[in-house]
Amino acid sequence: MINHPAGRPVQPSTEDPAGLAGIGARAVRAGGPAGGPGRRWPGRGRARPARLLVLLAAFVCAACGLVYELELVALGGHLIGDPMTQTSVVLSVMVFAMGVGSLAAKRLTRRPATSFALVECALALTGGLSVLLLYSAWAWLDRYGVTTAGVVGTTFLIGVLIGAEIPLLMTLIQRIRREDAGRAAADLFAADYVGALIGGLAFPFLLLPLLGQTTGALVTGAVNAVAGAAVVLWLFRDEPSPRTRLLLWAGCGLVLVVLAVAAAFTGVIERAARNALYGAQVRLAIQSRHQEIVLAGSATEAPDTDRATAGAEPAPRVPPQRVAPLELFLNGRLALCGPDEYREHEALVHPALGSGPVGRVLLLGGGDGMALREVLGRAAVRDVTVVELDSAVPELVRRDAALSALSRHSLEDARVRLVTAEPLHWLRSAGSYDVVLSTLRGLPYDSREFYGLAARALAPGGRLVVRTDTVWSTEATVRAVGLHTVPYAAADGPRSCPAGPGGPETFVLAARTPPQLVLTAPTRSLTTETLLGTADRLAAQRPERVPEPRGLLD
């Protein structure tokens, strides 16, 4: 136990050159300057383990602080989108707020143990509940405005509390044993930085895969409260008065109770939020390492009114749906609408298969198996390589009967090789393919680097098709790697899923020679004439000023 008088700590003076408080103050009262050469003051045997415990608290608090920071970065990217902007906002606000917290802590150093306990309790509560509260705000309130404000506000508050830690810990260390400020700072920052390393590694490799973002944040908050507040309160238990000490212990316990209750009701809260966001037909929700995956809607499907527009359907994909359309959401964005998905996937696949060799096909993304279903419909296809970043998507398709039936069990076909890898990195060692299909959007995939690697993987006479939300920018970028292009769109039709896009999906067909839009046979939604019609409509909308190609460093 570190015993020192309550109130203002002893300040350095000519009578007390070491400026000791706590243990040092007892040494001064015993006679002589405690910091003199060779001098041993009472309690020195206990000073070393006490100092190590304070450094350990700094280590754990730093690990927890970085986990909170990474949670906010990941959550902002998932819920709001634009991960690069979210990362920049969270990091810059966090660093600024830490500076504010460090300045504010100057007023708290008179009673550092009490102040540190209060700071850690507030930090544990704020950081532990941050993910659950922000996700609920995103689901129930305005999905972008309120969530953005919540991420910035929470980041600032957590940053202020983290910034207050170092000045208070420095004061506590000096109360245990007064020493050169540079040496004390070196030890404290070493513990802080190593703790940050452990927290940064624990988040993606331990907390996220084992506990998920919500529970991981709550567990981190509990560890923060115990290691930060409780350890310091026990070591410096003579600083606060008995009444204050009782209140502090009660507050620390209350924080742990709140976090435990939140953990117990996390499932209920998340289900209610998802039902509010996706409707009452949420069937499954998974938080993978890369994204939140939500499957909603009925396991059966309504009759498709578009099938008669372009030819007969050889066989129903799934039994008729009578309740709600089958929907797959990735990070809150509709990725698949059961009754409508065939339009997008036919438009992605069949124009690329319309002319030229089709023996070897590379599908980048498309782990849901829907585009793969269209590719395997051509008997001339000998083998297909599917490169999917998130293994949770194909695993979900395999075990869910409705998705598996919708894909016609395409992932189980003997011609298919499924690779779990980062597509941009995997392309660097890719072989040669007759057709390359990409369902990936945004950076780093909508870039000169990505399309250059994809073009390198094209065999002579090969074709590349890219799905895009920014057709003219994507076309300019594909052309920048030396390919000829033709933009086109999927067939339009009534939307079964209200959360779906407002218009048909757009694509860019590219090859080393000017590509031709042609189909070998009509599909459920397309004929050669309707396909050429979409290309003509897009050509009429081509802007006078062509966008600049995009690169990873632009």
C-alpha positions as CSV (number, residue, x, y, z in Angstrom):
1,M,0.0,0.0,0.0
2,I,1.2,3.5,-0.9
3,N,0.7,5.7,2.1
4,H,0.9,9.5,1.7
5,P,-1.0,12.4,3.1
6,A,-4.2,13.6,1.4
7,G,-4.3,17.0,-0.2
8,R,-1.6,18.9,-2.1
9,P,1.5,16.8,-2.8
10,V,4.9,17.9,-1.4
11,Q,6.5,20.2,-3.9
12,P,10.3,20.4,-4.6
13,S,12.1,22.9,-2.5
14,T,15.6,23.7,-1.1
15,E,14.7,21.8,2.0
16,D,13.4,18.8,0.0
17,P,15.4,18.6,-3.2
18,A,13.7,15.4,-4.2
19,G,10.2,16.9,-3.9
20,L,8.9,13.7,-2.4
21,A,5.3,12.8,-1.5
22,G,3.8,9.6,-0.2
23,I,6.7,7.2,0.7
24,G,9.3,10.0,0.1
25,A,7.4,12.3,2.5
26,R,7.8,9.7,5.3
27,A,11.5,9.5,4.6
28,V,11.8,13.3,4.8
29,R,10.0,13.3,8.2
30,A,12.4,10.6,9.3
31,G,15.2,13.0,8.7
32,G,17.3,14.0,5.7
33,P,16.6,14.3,2.0
34,A,15.1,11.0,0.8
35,G,16.7,11.3,-2.7
36,G,20.3,11.6,-1.5
37,P,23.0,9.3,-2.8
38,G,22.9,5.9,-1.2
39,R,19.9,6.9,0.9
40,R,17.3,4.2,1.6
41,W,13.9,5.4,2.7
42,P,11.3,3.4,4.7
43,G,9.1,1.3,2.4
44,R,11.6,1.1,-0.4
45,G,11.2,-2.7,-0.6
46,R,7.5,-2.1,-1.5
47,A,8.2,0.8,-3.9
48,R,9.4,-1.4,-6.7
49,P,6.4,-3.8,-6.9
50,A,4.1,-0.9,-6.5
51,R,5.8,0.9,-9.4
52,L,5.5,-2.2,-11.5
53,L,1.8,-2.4,-10.8
54,V,1.3,1.2,-11.9
55,L,3.3,0.5,-15.1
56,L,1.1,-2.6,-15.6
57,A,-2.0,-0.5,-15.3
58,A,-0.6,1.9,-17.9
59,F,0.1,-1.1,-20.2
60,V,-3.4,-2.5,-19.9
61,C,-5.1,0.9,-20.2
62,A,-3.1,1.6,-23.4
63,A,-4.2,-1.7,-24.9
64,C,-7.8,-0.9,-24.1
65,G,-7.5,2.6,-25.5
66,L,-6.2,1.4,-28.8
67,V,-9.0,-1.3,-29.0
68,Y,-11.6,1.5,-28.5
69,E,-9.9,3.5,-31.3
70,L,-9.8,0.5,-33.7
71,E,-13.4,-0.3,-32.8
72,L,-14.5,3.2,-33.8
73,V,-12.5,3.1,-37.1
74,A,-14.0,-0.3,-38.0
75,L,-17.5,0.6,-37.0
76,G,-17.4,3.9,-38.8
77,G,-16.2,2.3,-42.0
78,H,-18.9,-0.5,-41.7
79,L,-21.8,1.8,-40.9
80,I,-21.1,5.0,-42.7
81,G,-18.9,3.7,-45.6
82,D,-15.8,5.4,-47.0
83,P,-13.3,3.7,-44.7
84,M,-10.4,6.0,-45.7
85,T,-12.4,9.1,-44.6
86,Q,-13.6,7.4,-41.4
87,T,-10.1,6.4,-40.5
88,S,-8.8,9.9,-41.0
89,V,-11.6,11.5,-39.0
90,V,-11.3,9.1,-36.0
91,L,-7.5,9.3,-35.8
92,S,-7.3,13.1,-36.1
93,V,-10.2,13.7,-33.7
94,M,-8.7,11.2,-31.2
95,V,-5.2,12.7,-31.3
96,F,-6.7,16.2,-30.9
97,A,-8.9,15.1,-28.0
98,M,-5.9,13.4,-26.3
99,G,-4.2,16.8,-26.3
100,V,-7.2,18.4,-24.7
101,G,-7.4,15.7,-22.1
102,S,-3.7,16.1,-21.2
103,L,-4.2,19.8,-20.6
104,A,-7.4,19.2,-18.6
105,A,-5.5,16.7,-16.4
106,K,-3.3,19.4,-15.0
107,R,-6.1,20.3,-12.7
108,L,-6.5,16.7,-11.5
109,T,-3.0,16.0,-10.4
110,R,-3.6,17.3,-6.8
111,R,-5.4,13.9,-6.2
112,P,-4.1,11.7,-9.0
113,A,-5.3,8.3,-7.7
114,T,-8.9,9.5,-7.2
115,S,-8.9,11.3,-10.5
116,F,-7.4,8.4,-12.3
117,A,-10.0,6.0,-10.9
118,L,-12.8,8.4,-12.1
119,V,-11.2,8.7,-15.6
120,E,-10.9,5.0,-16.0
121,C,-14.4,4.3,-14.9
122,A,-15.7,6.9,-17.4
123,L,-13.5,5.5,-20.1
124,A,-14.5,1.9,-19.4
125,L,-18.2,2.9,-19.6
126,T,-17.9,5.0,-22.7
127,G,-15.6,2.7,-24.6
128,G,-17.4,-0.4,-23.6
129,L,-20.8,0.8,-24.6
130,S,-19.7,2.7,-27.7
131,V,-20.3,0.0,-30.3
132,L,-23.7,-1.0,-29.0
133,L,-24.9,2.6,-28.7
134,L,-23.6,3.6,-32.1
135,Y,-25.0,0.6,-33.8
136,S,-28.4,1.2,-32.2
137,A,-28.3,4.9,-33.3
138,W,-27.5,3.8,-36.8
139,A,-30.4,1.4,-36.9
140,W,-33.1,3.4,-35.2
141,L,-32.2,7.0,-36.0
142,D,-30.9,8.7,-39.2
143,R,-28.4,6.2,-40.5
144,Y,-25.7,8.7,-41.6
145,G,-26.1,12.1,-40.0
146,V,-26.7,10.9,-36.4
147,T,-24.2,8.0,-36.7
148,T,-21.5,10.3,-38.1
149,A,-22.0,12.8,-35.2
150,G,-22.1,9.9,-32.7
151,V,-18.8,8.5,-34.0
152,V,-17.1,11.9,-33.8
153,G,-18.5,12.7,-30.4
154,T,-17.6,9.4,-28.9
155,T,-14.1,9.6,-30.4
156,F,-13.6,13.0,-28.8
157,L,-14.8,11.9,-25.4
158,I,-12.7,8.7,-25.4
159,G,-9.7,10.7,-26.6
160,V,-10.1,13.3,-23.8
161,L,-10.2,10.5,-21.2
162,I,-7.2,8.7,-22.7
163,G,-5.2,11.9,-22.9
164,A,-5.7,12.4,-19.2
165,E,-4.1,9.1,-18.3
166,I,-0.4,9.9,-18.9
167,P,-0.2,13.0,-16.7
168,L,-2.0,11.2,-13.8
169,L,0.1,8.1,-14.2
170,M,3.3,10.2,-14.2
171,T,2.2,11.8,-11.0
172,L,1.4,8.5,-9.4
173,I,4.8,7.0,-10.4
174,Q,6.6,10.0,-8.9
175,R,4.7,9.6,-5.7
176,I,5.9,6.1,-5.3
177,R,9.6,7.0,-5.9
178,R,10.8,10.4,-7.1
179,E,13.3,10.0,-9.9
180,D,14.6,11.8,-12.9
181,A,11.6,12.9,-15.1
182,G,13.2,11.6,-18.3
183,R,13.7,8.1,-16.8
184,A,10.2,8.0,-15.4
185,A,8.7,9.2,-18.7
186,A,10.7,6.5,-20.6
187,D,9.3,3.7,-18.4
188,L,5.8,5.0,-18.6
189,F,5.8,5.6,-22.4
190,A,7.4,2.2,-22.9
191,A,4.6,0.5,-21.0
192,D,2.0,2.6,-22.9
193,Y,3.4,1.9,-26.4
194,V,3.9,-1.9,-25.8
195,G,0.3,-2.0,-24.4
196,A,-0.9,-0.2,-27.6
197,L,0.9,-2.9,-29.7
198,I,-0.9,-5.7,-27.8
199,G,-4.2,-4.0,-28.1
200,G,-3.7,-3.4,-31.8
201,L,-2.9,-7.0,-32.4
202,A,-5.6,-8.4,-30.1
203,F,-8.4,-6.5,-31.9
204,P,-8.3,-8.2,-35.4
205,F,-6.8,-11.5,-34.3
206,L,-8.5,-12.2,-31.0
207,L,-11.4,-10.0,-30.0
208,L,-13.1,-9.5,-33.4
209,P,-13.1,-13.2,-34.5
210,L,-13.9,-14.6,-31.0
211,L,-16.3,-12.1,-29.5
212,G,-17.3,-9.7,-32.3
213,Q,-17.3,-5.9,-32.1
214,T,-20.1,-5.4,-29.5
215,T,-19.0,-8.0,-26.9
216,G,-15.3,-7.3,-27.6
217,A,-15.9,-3.7,-26.6
218,L,-17.8,-4.6,-23.5
219,V,-15.1,-7.0,-22.4
220,T,-12.4,-4.4,-23.0
221,G,-14.4,-2.0,-20.9
222,A,-14.5,-4.4,-18.0
223,V,-10.7,-5.1,-18.2
224,N,-10.2,-1.3,-18.3
225,A,-12.2,-0.8,-15.2
226,V,-10.5,-3.5,-13.2
227,A,-6.9,-2.9,-14.3
228,G,-7.2,0.9,-14.4
229,A,-9.4,2.0,-11.6
230,A,-9.3,-0.9,-9.1
231,V,-5.5,-1.5,-9.1
232,V,-4.8,2.2,-8.6
233,L,-7.5,2.5,-5.9
234,W,-6.0,-0.4,-4.0
235,L,-2.4,0.8,-4.2
236,F,-3.2,4.4,-3.2
237,R,-6.2,3.7,-1.0
238,D,-5.0,6.2,1.6
239,E,-5.4,9.2,-0.7
240,P,-9.2,9.5,-0.7
241,S,-11.2,9.8,2.5
242,P,-13.0,6.7,3.6
243,R,-16.3,8.0,2.3
244,T,-14.8,9.0,-1.1
245,R,-13.0,5.6,-1.3
246,L,-16.3,3.8,-0.7
247,L,-18.0,5.8,-3.4
248,L,-15.2,5.1,-5.8
249,W,-15.3,1.4,-5.2
250,A,-19.1,1.5,-5.6
251,G,-18.7,3.4,-8.9
252,C,-16.2,0.9,-10.2
253,G,-18.5,-1.9,-9.3
254,L,-21.5,-0.1,-10.9
255,V,-19.6,0.2,-14.1
256,L,-18.9,-3.5,-14.2
257,V,-22.6,-4.2,-13.5
258,V,-23.7,-2.0,-16.3
259,L,-21.3,-3.6,-18.7
260,A,-22.4,-7.1,-17.6
261,V,-26.1,-6.2,-18.1
262,A,-25.3,-4.8,-21.5
263,A,-23.5,-8.0,-22.4
264,A,-26.4,-10.1,-21.2
265,F,-28.9,-8.0,-23.4
266,T,-26.6,-7.5,-26.4
267,G,-28.3,-10.2,-28.4
268,V,-31.8,-8.8,-27.7
269,I,-30.7,-5.2,-28.5
270,E,-28.9,-6.3,-31.7
271,R,-31.9,-8.3,-32.9
272,A,-34.3,-5.4,-32.2
273,A,-32.0,-3.0,-34.1
274,R,-31.7,-5.3,-37.0
275,N,-35.5,-5.8,-37.2
276,A,-35.9,-2.1,-37.2
277,L,-33.4,-1.8,-40.0
278,Y,-34.1,-4.8,-42.2
279,G,-37.7,-5.7,-41.2
280,A,-39.1,-8.4,-39.0
281,Q,-37.9,-11.2,-41.3
282,V,-34.2,-11.2,-40.2
283,R,-33.1,-14.8,-40.2
284,L,-29.4,-14.7,-39.6
285,A,-26.8,-12.2,-38.7
286,I,-23.0,-12.8,-38.7
287,Q,-20.1,-10.5,-37.9
288,S,-17.2,-11.7,-39.8
289,R,-13.7,-10.2,-39.7
290,H,-14.5,-8.0,-42.7
291,Q,-18.2,-7.1,-42.5
292,E,-21.6,-7.6,-41.0
293,I,-23.7,-10.2,-42.9
294,V,-27.4,-10.2,-42.5
295,L,-29.8,-12.6,-44.2
296,A,-33.4,-11.4,-44.1
297,G,-36.7,-12.3,-45.7
298,S,-38.5,-15.5,-46.3
299,A,-36.9,-18.8,-47.3
300,T,-39.4,-19.0,-50.2
301,E,-39.7,-16.8,-53.2
302,A,-42.6,-15.1,-55.0
303,P,-43.2,-15.8,-58.7
304,D,-40.9,-13.8,-61.0
305,T,-42.9,-11.5,-63.4
306,D,-39.9,-10.7,-65.6
307,R,-39.2,-14.3,-66.8
308,A,-41.6,-14.1,-69.7
309,T,-40.0,-11.0,-71.1
310,A,-36.9,-12.7,-72.7
311,G,-37.5,-16.5,-72.9
312,A,-38.7,-19.4,-70.9
313,E,-37.2,-20.3,-67.5
314,P,-35.8,-23.8,-67.6
315,A,-36.6,-24.6,-63.9
316,P,-37.7,-22.6,-60.9
317,R,-34.8,-21.5,-58.7
318,V,-36.5,-21.8,-55.4
319,P,-40.1,-22.5,-54.3
320,P,-42.5,-19.5,-54.6
321,Q,-41.9,-16.8,-52.0
322,R,-45.0,-15.6,-50.2
323,V,-43.9,-13.4,-47.3
324,A,-40.9,-11.2,-47.9
325,P,-38.2,-11.3,-50.6
326,L,-35.0,-13.0,-49.7
327,E,-32.3,-10.3,-49.0
328,L,-28.6,-10.4,-48.2
329,F,-27.1,-7.3,-46.6
330,L,-23.4,-6.6,-46.3
331,N,-22.6,-3.9,-43.8
332,G,-26.2,-2.6,-44.0
333,R,-26.2,-2.4,-47.8
334,L,-28.4,-4.6,-50.0
335,A,-26.1,-7.1,-51.8
336,L,-28.7,-9.5,-53.1
337,C,-32.4,-9.4,-53.6
338,G,-33.8,-12.9,-54.3
339,P,-36.5,-12.1,-56.9
340,D,-34.3,-9.5,-58.8
341,E,-30.8,-10.8,-58.5
342,Y,-30.8,-12.7,-61.9
343,R,-31.0,-9.5,-63.9
344,E,-27.7,-8.2,-62.4
345,H,-25.9,-11.6,-62.6
346,E,-27.0,-12.3,-66.2
347,A,-25.8,-8.9,-67.3
348,L,-22.5,-9.4,-65.5
349,V,-21.7,-12.9,-67.0
350,H,-23.4,-13.4,-70.4
351,P,-22.0,-10.5,-72.4
352,A,-18.5,-11.7,-71.5
353,L,-19.4,-15.2,-72.6
354,G,-21.0,-14.1,-75.8
355,S,-18.0,-14.3,-78.1
356,G,-14.5,-15.8,-77.9
357,P,-13.2,-18.7,-75.8
358,V,-14.8,-19.4,-72.4
359,G,-12.8,-22.4,-71.2
360,R,-11.2,-20.7,-68.1
361,V,-13.1,-18.1,-66.1
362,L,-11.9,-16.0,-63.2
363,L,-14.6,-14.5,-60.9
364,L,-13.3,-11.9,-58.4
365,G,-15.8,-11.6,-55.6
366,G,-19.1,-13.4,-56.2
367,G,-18.8,-15.7,-53.2
368,D,-22.6,-15.8,-53.0
369,G,-22.6,-18.2,-56.0
370,M,-25.2,-16.3,-58.1
371,A,-22.8,-15.1,-60.9
372,L,-21.1,-18.5,-60.7
373,R,-24.5,-20.1,-61.4
374,E,-24.7,-18.2,-64.7
375,V,-21.1,-19.1,-65.6
376,L,-21.6,-22.8,-65.1
377,G,-24.6,-22.7,-67.3
378,R,-22.3,-22.7,-70.3
379,A,-21.2,-26.3,-71.0
380,A,-17.9,-25.0,-72.7
381,V,-16.7,-23.7,-69.3
382,R,-14.0,-26.1,-68.1
383,D,-13.0,-24.5,-64.8
384,V,-13.8,-21.5,-62.8
385,T,-11.7,-19.8,-60.1
386,V,-13.6,-17.8,-57.5
387,V,-11.5,-15.4,-55.4
388,E,-13.5,-14.2,-52.3
389,L,-12.1,-12.0,-49.6
390,D,-14.6,-13.1,-46.9
391,S,-15.0,-16.8,-46.4
392,A,-18.1,-16.2,-44.3
393,V,-20.2,-15.5,-47.4
394,P,-19.7,-18.8,-49.3
395,E,-20.0,-20.6,-45.9
396,L,-23.4,-19.0,-45.4
397,V,-24.5,-19.9,-48.9
398,R,-23.6,-23.5,-48.4
399,R,-25.5,-23.9,-45.2
400,D,-28.6,-21.9,-45.9
401,A,-31.1,-23.9,-48.0
402,A,-32.6,-20.9,-49.7
403,L,-29.4,-19.3,-50.8
404,S,-28.0,-22.6,-51.8
405,A,-31.0,-23.4,-53.9
406,L,-30.9,-19.9,-55.4
407,S,-27.4,-20.4,-56.5
408,R,-28.2,-23.9,-57.8
409,H,-25.5,-25.3,-55.5
410,S,-22.9,-23.7,-57.9
411,L,-20.2,-23.7,-55.2
412,E,-20.3,-27.5,-55.1
413,D,-19.6,-27.9,-58.8
414,A,-16.5,-29.9,-59.6
415,R,-15.3,-27.3,-62.0
416,V,-15.1,-24.6,-59.3
417,R,-12.0,-23.7,-57.2
418,L,-12.8,-21.3,-54.3
419,V,-9.9,-19.2,-53.1
420,T,-10.1,-17.1,-49.9
421,A,-7.7,-14.3,-50.5
422,E,-7.4,-10.5,-51.0
423,P,-8.2,-10.2,-54.7
424,L,-5.7,-7.4,-55.5
425,H,-2.9,-9.3,-53.9
426,W,-4.0,-12.6,-55.5
427,L,-4.0,-11.2,-59.0
428,R,-0.3,-10.6,-58.8
429,S,0.3,-14.3,-59.3
430,A,-2.8,-15.2,-61.3
431,G,-2.6,-17.4,-64.4
432,S,-4.2,-16.9,-67.8
433,Y,-8.0,-16.7,-68.2
434,D,-10.4,-16.4,-71.1
435,V,-12.9,-14.4,-69.1
436,V,-12.3,-12.2,-66.0
437,L,-15.4,-11.0,-64.1
438,S,-15.3,-8.6,-61.2
439,T,-18.1,-7.8,-58.8
440,L,-15.9,-5.6,-56.6
441,R,-16.5,-1.9,-56.1
442,G,-14.6,1.1,-54.9
443,L,-10.9,1.4,-54.0
444,P,-8.6,-0.5,-54.1
445,Y,-10.4,-2.4,-56.8
446,D,-11.7,0.5,-59.0
447,S,-8.1,1.5,-59.8
448,R,-5.5,1.4,-62.5
449,E,-3.4,-1.0,-60.5
450,F,-6.3,-3.5,-60.1
451,Y,-7.4,-3.3,-63.8
452,G,-3.8,-3.6,-64.9
453,L,-3.3,-6.8,-63.1
454,A,-6.7,-8.1,-64.3
455,A,-5.7,-7.2,-67.9
456,R,-2.4,-9.1,-67.5
457,A,-4.5,-12.2,-66.5
458,L,-6.4,-12.1,-69.8
459,A,-5.5,-14.8,-72.4
460,P,-5.4,-13.8,-76.1
461,G,-9.0,-12.9,-77.0
462,G,-10.0,-12.6,-73.4
463,R,-12.6,-10.3,-72.0
464,L,-13.0,-8.4,-68.8
465,V,-16.3,-7.3,-67.3
466,V,-16.5,-5.0,-64.3
467,R,-19.6,-4.0,-62.2
468,T,-19.6,-0.4,-61.3
469,D,-21.5,2.4,-59.6
470,T,-19.5,5.1,-61.4
471,V,-19.5,4.0,-65.0
472,W,-17.6,6.8,-66.6
473,S,-14.8,7.0,-64.1
474,T,-14.5,3.2,-64.2
475,E,-14.4,3.2,-68.0
476,A,-11.7,5.9,-68.0
477,T,-9.7,3.9,-65.6
478,V,-10.0,0.6,-67.5
479,R,-9.0,2.4,-70.7
480,A,-6.0,3.8,-69.0
481,V,-4.5,0.2,-68.8
482,G,-4.8,-0.2,-72.6
483,L,-8.2,-1.9,-73.0
484,H,-11.0,-1.0,-75.3
485,T,-14.4,-0.6,-73.5
486,V,-18.2,-0.7,-74.0
487,P,-20.4,0.4,-71.1
488,Y,-23.9,-1.2,-70.7
489,A,-26.5,-1.9,-68.1
490,A,-28.7,-4.7,-66.8
491,A,-32.3,-5.0,-67.7
492,D,-34.6,-2.7,-65.8
493,G,-37.8,-3.9,-64.1
494,P,-39.9,-3.6,-61.0
495,R,-38.0,-3.7,-57.7
496,S,-39.0,-6.4,-55.2
497,C,-36.7,-5.1,-52.4
498,P,-37.3,-1.4,-51.4
499,A,-33.7,-1.1,-50.2
500,G,-32.3,-1.9,-53.7
501,P,-30.8,0.6,-56.1
502,G,-33.0,3.1,-57.9
503,G,-32.0,1.9,-61.4
504,P,-30.4,-1.0,-63.3
505,E,-26.8,-2.0,-62.5
506,T,-24.1,-0.7,-64.9
507,F,-21.1,-2.6,-66.3
508,V,-18.0,-2.1,-68.4
509,L,-17.0,-4.8,-71.0
510,A,-13.3,-4.5,-72.0
511,A,-10.8,-6.4,-74.2
512,R,-7.6,-5.7,-76.0
513,T,-9.5,-5.3,-79.2
514,P,-12.9,-3.4,-79.5
515,P,-15.4,-5.8,-77.8
516,Q,-18.7,-6.7,-79.2
517,L,-21.9,-6.8,-77.2
518,V,-23.6,-10.1,-78.2
519,L,-25.3,-13.0,-76.5
520,T,-25.2,-16.6,-77.7
521,A,-28.8,-17.0,-76.7
522,P,-31.5,-14.9,-74.9
523,T,-31.5,-15.0,-71.1
524,R,-34.4,-14.5,-68.7
525,S,-33.8,-10.7,-68.8
526,L,-31.7,-9.9,-71.8
527,T,-31.6,-10.3,-75.6
528,T,-28.8,-9.0,-77.8
529,E,-31.2,-6.2,-78.9
530,T,-32.0,-5.1,-75.3
531,L,-28.4,-5.3,-74.4
532,L,-27.4,-3.0,-77.3
533,G,-30.2,-0.7,-76.3
534,T,-28.8,-0.2,-72.8
535,A,-25.4,0.6,-74.3
536,D,-27.0,3.2,-76.7
537,R,-28.8,4.8,-73.8
538,L,-25.6,5.0,-71.7
539,A,-23.7,6.4,-74.7
540,A,-26.2,9.2,-75.1
541,Q,-25.5,10.1,-71.4
542,R,-21.7,10.2,-71.8
543,P,-20.3,13.4,-70.2
544,E,-18.4,15.9,-72.4
545,R,-15.6,15.9,-69.9
546,V,-14.2,12.4,-69.3
547,P,-13.3,11.7,-65.6
548,E,-9.7,11.2,-64.8
549,P,-8.5,7.6,-64.3
550,R,-8.2,6.5,-60.7
551,G,-5.1,5.0,-59.0
552,L,-4.4,3.9,-55.5
553,L,-2.3,7.0,-54.9
554,D,-4.6,9.5,-56.5
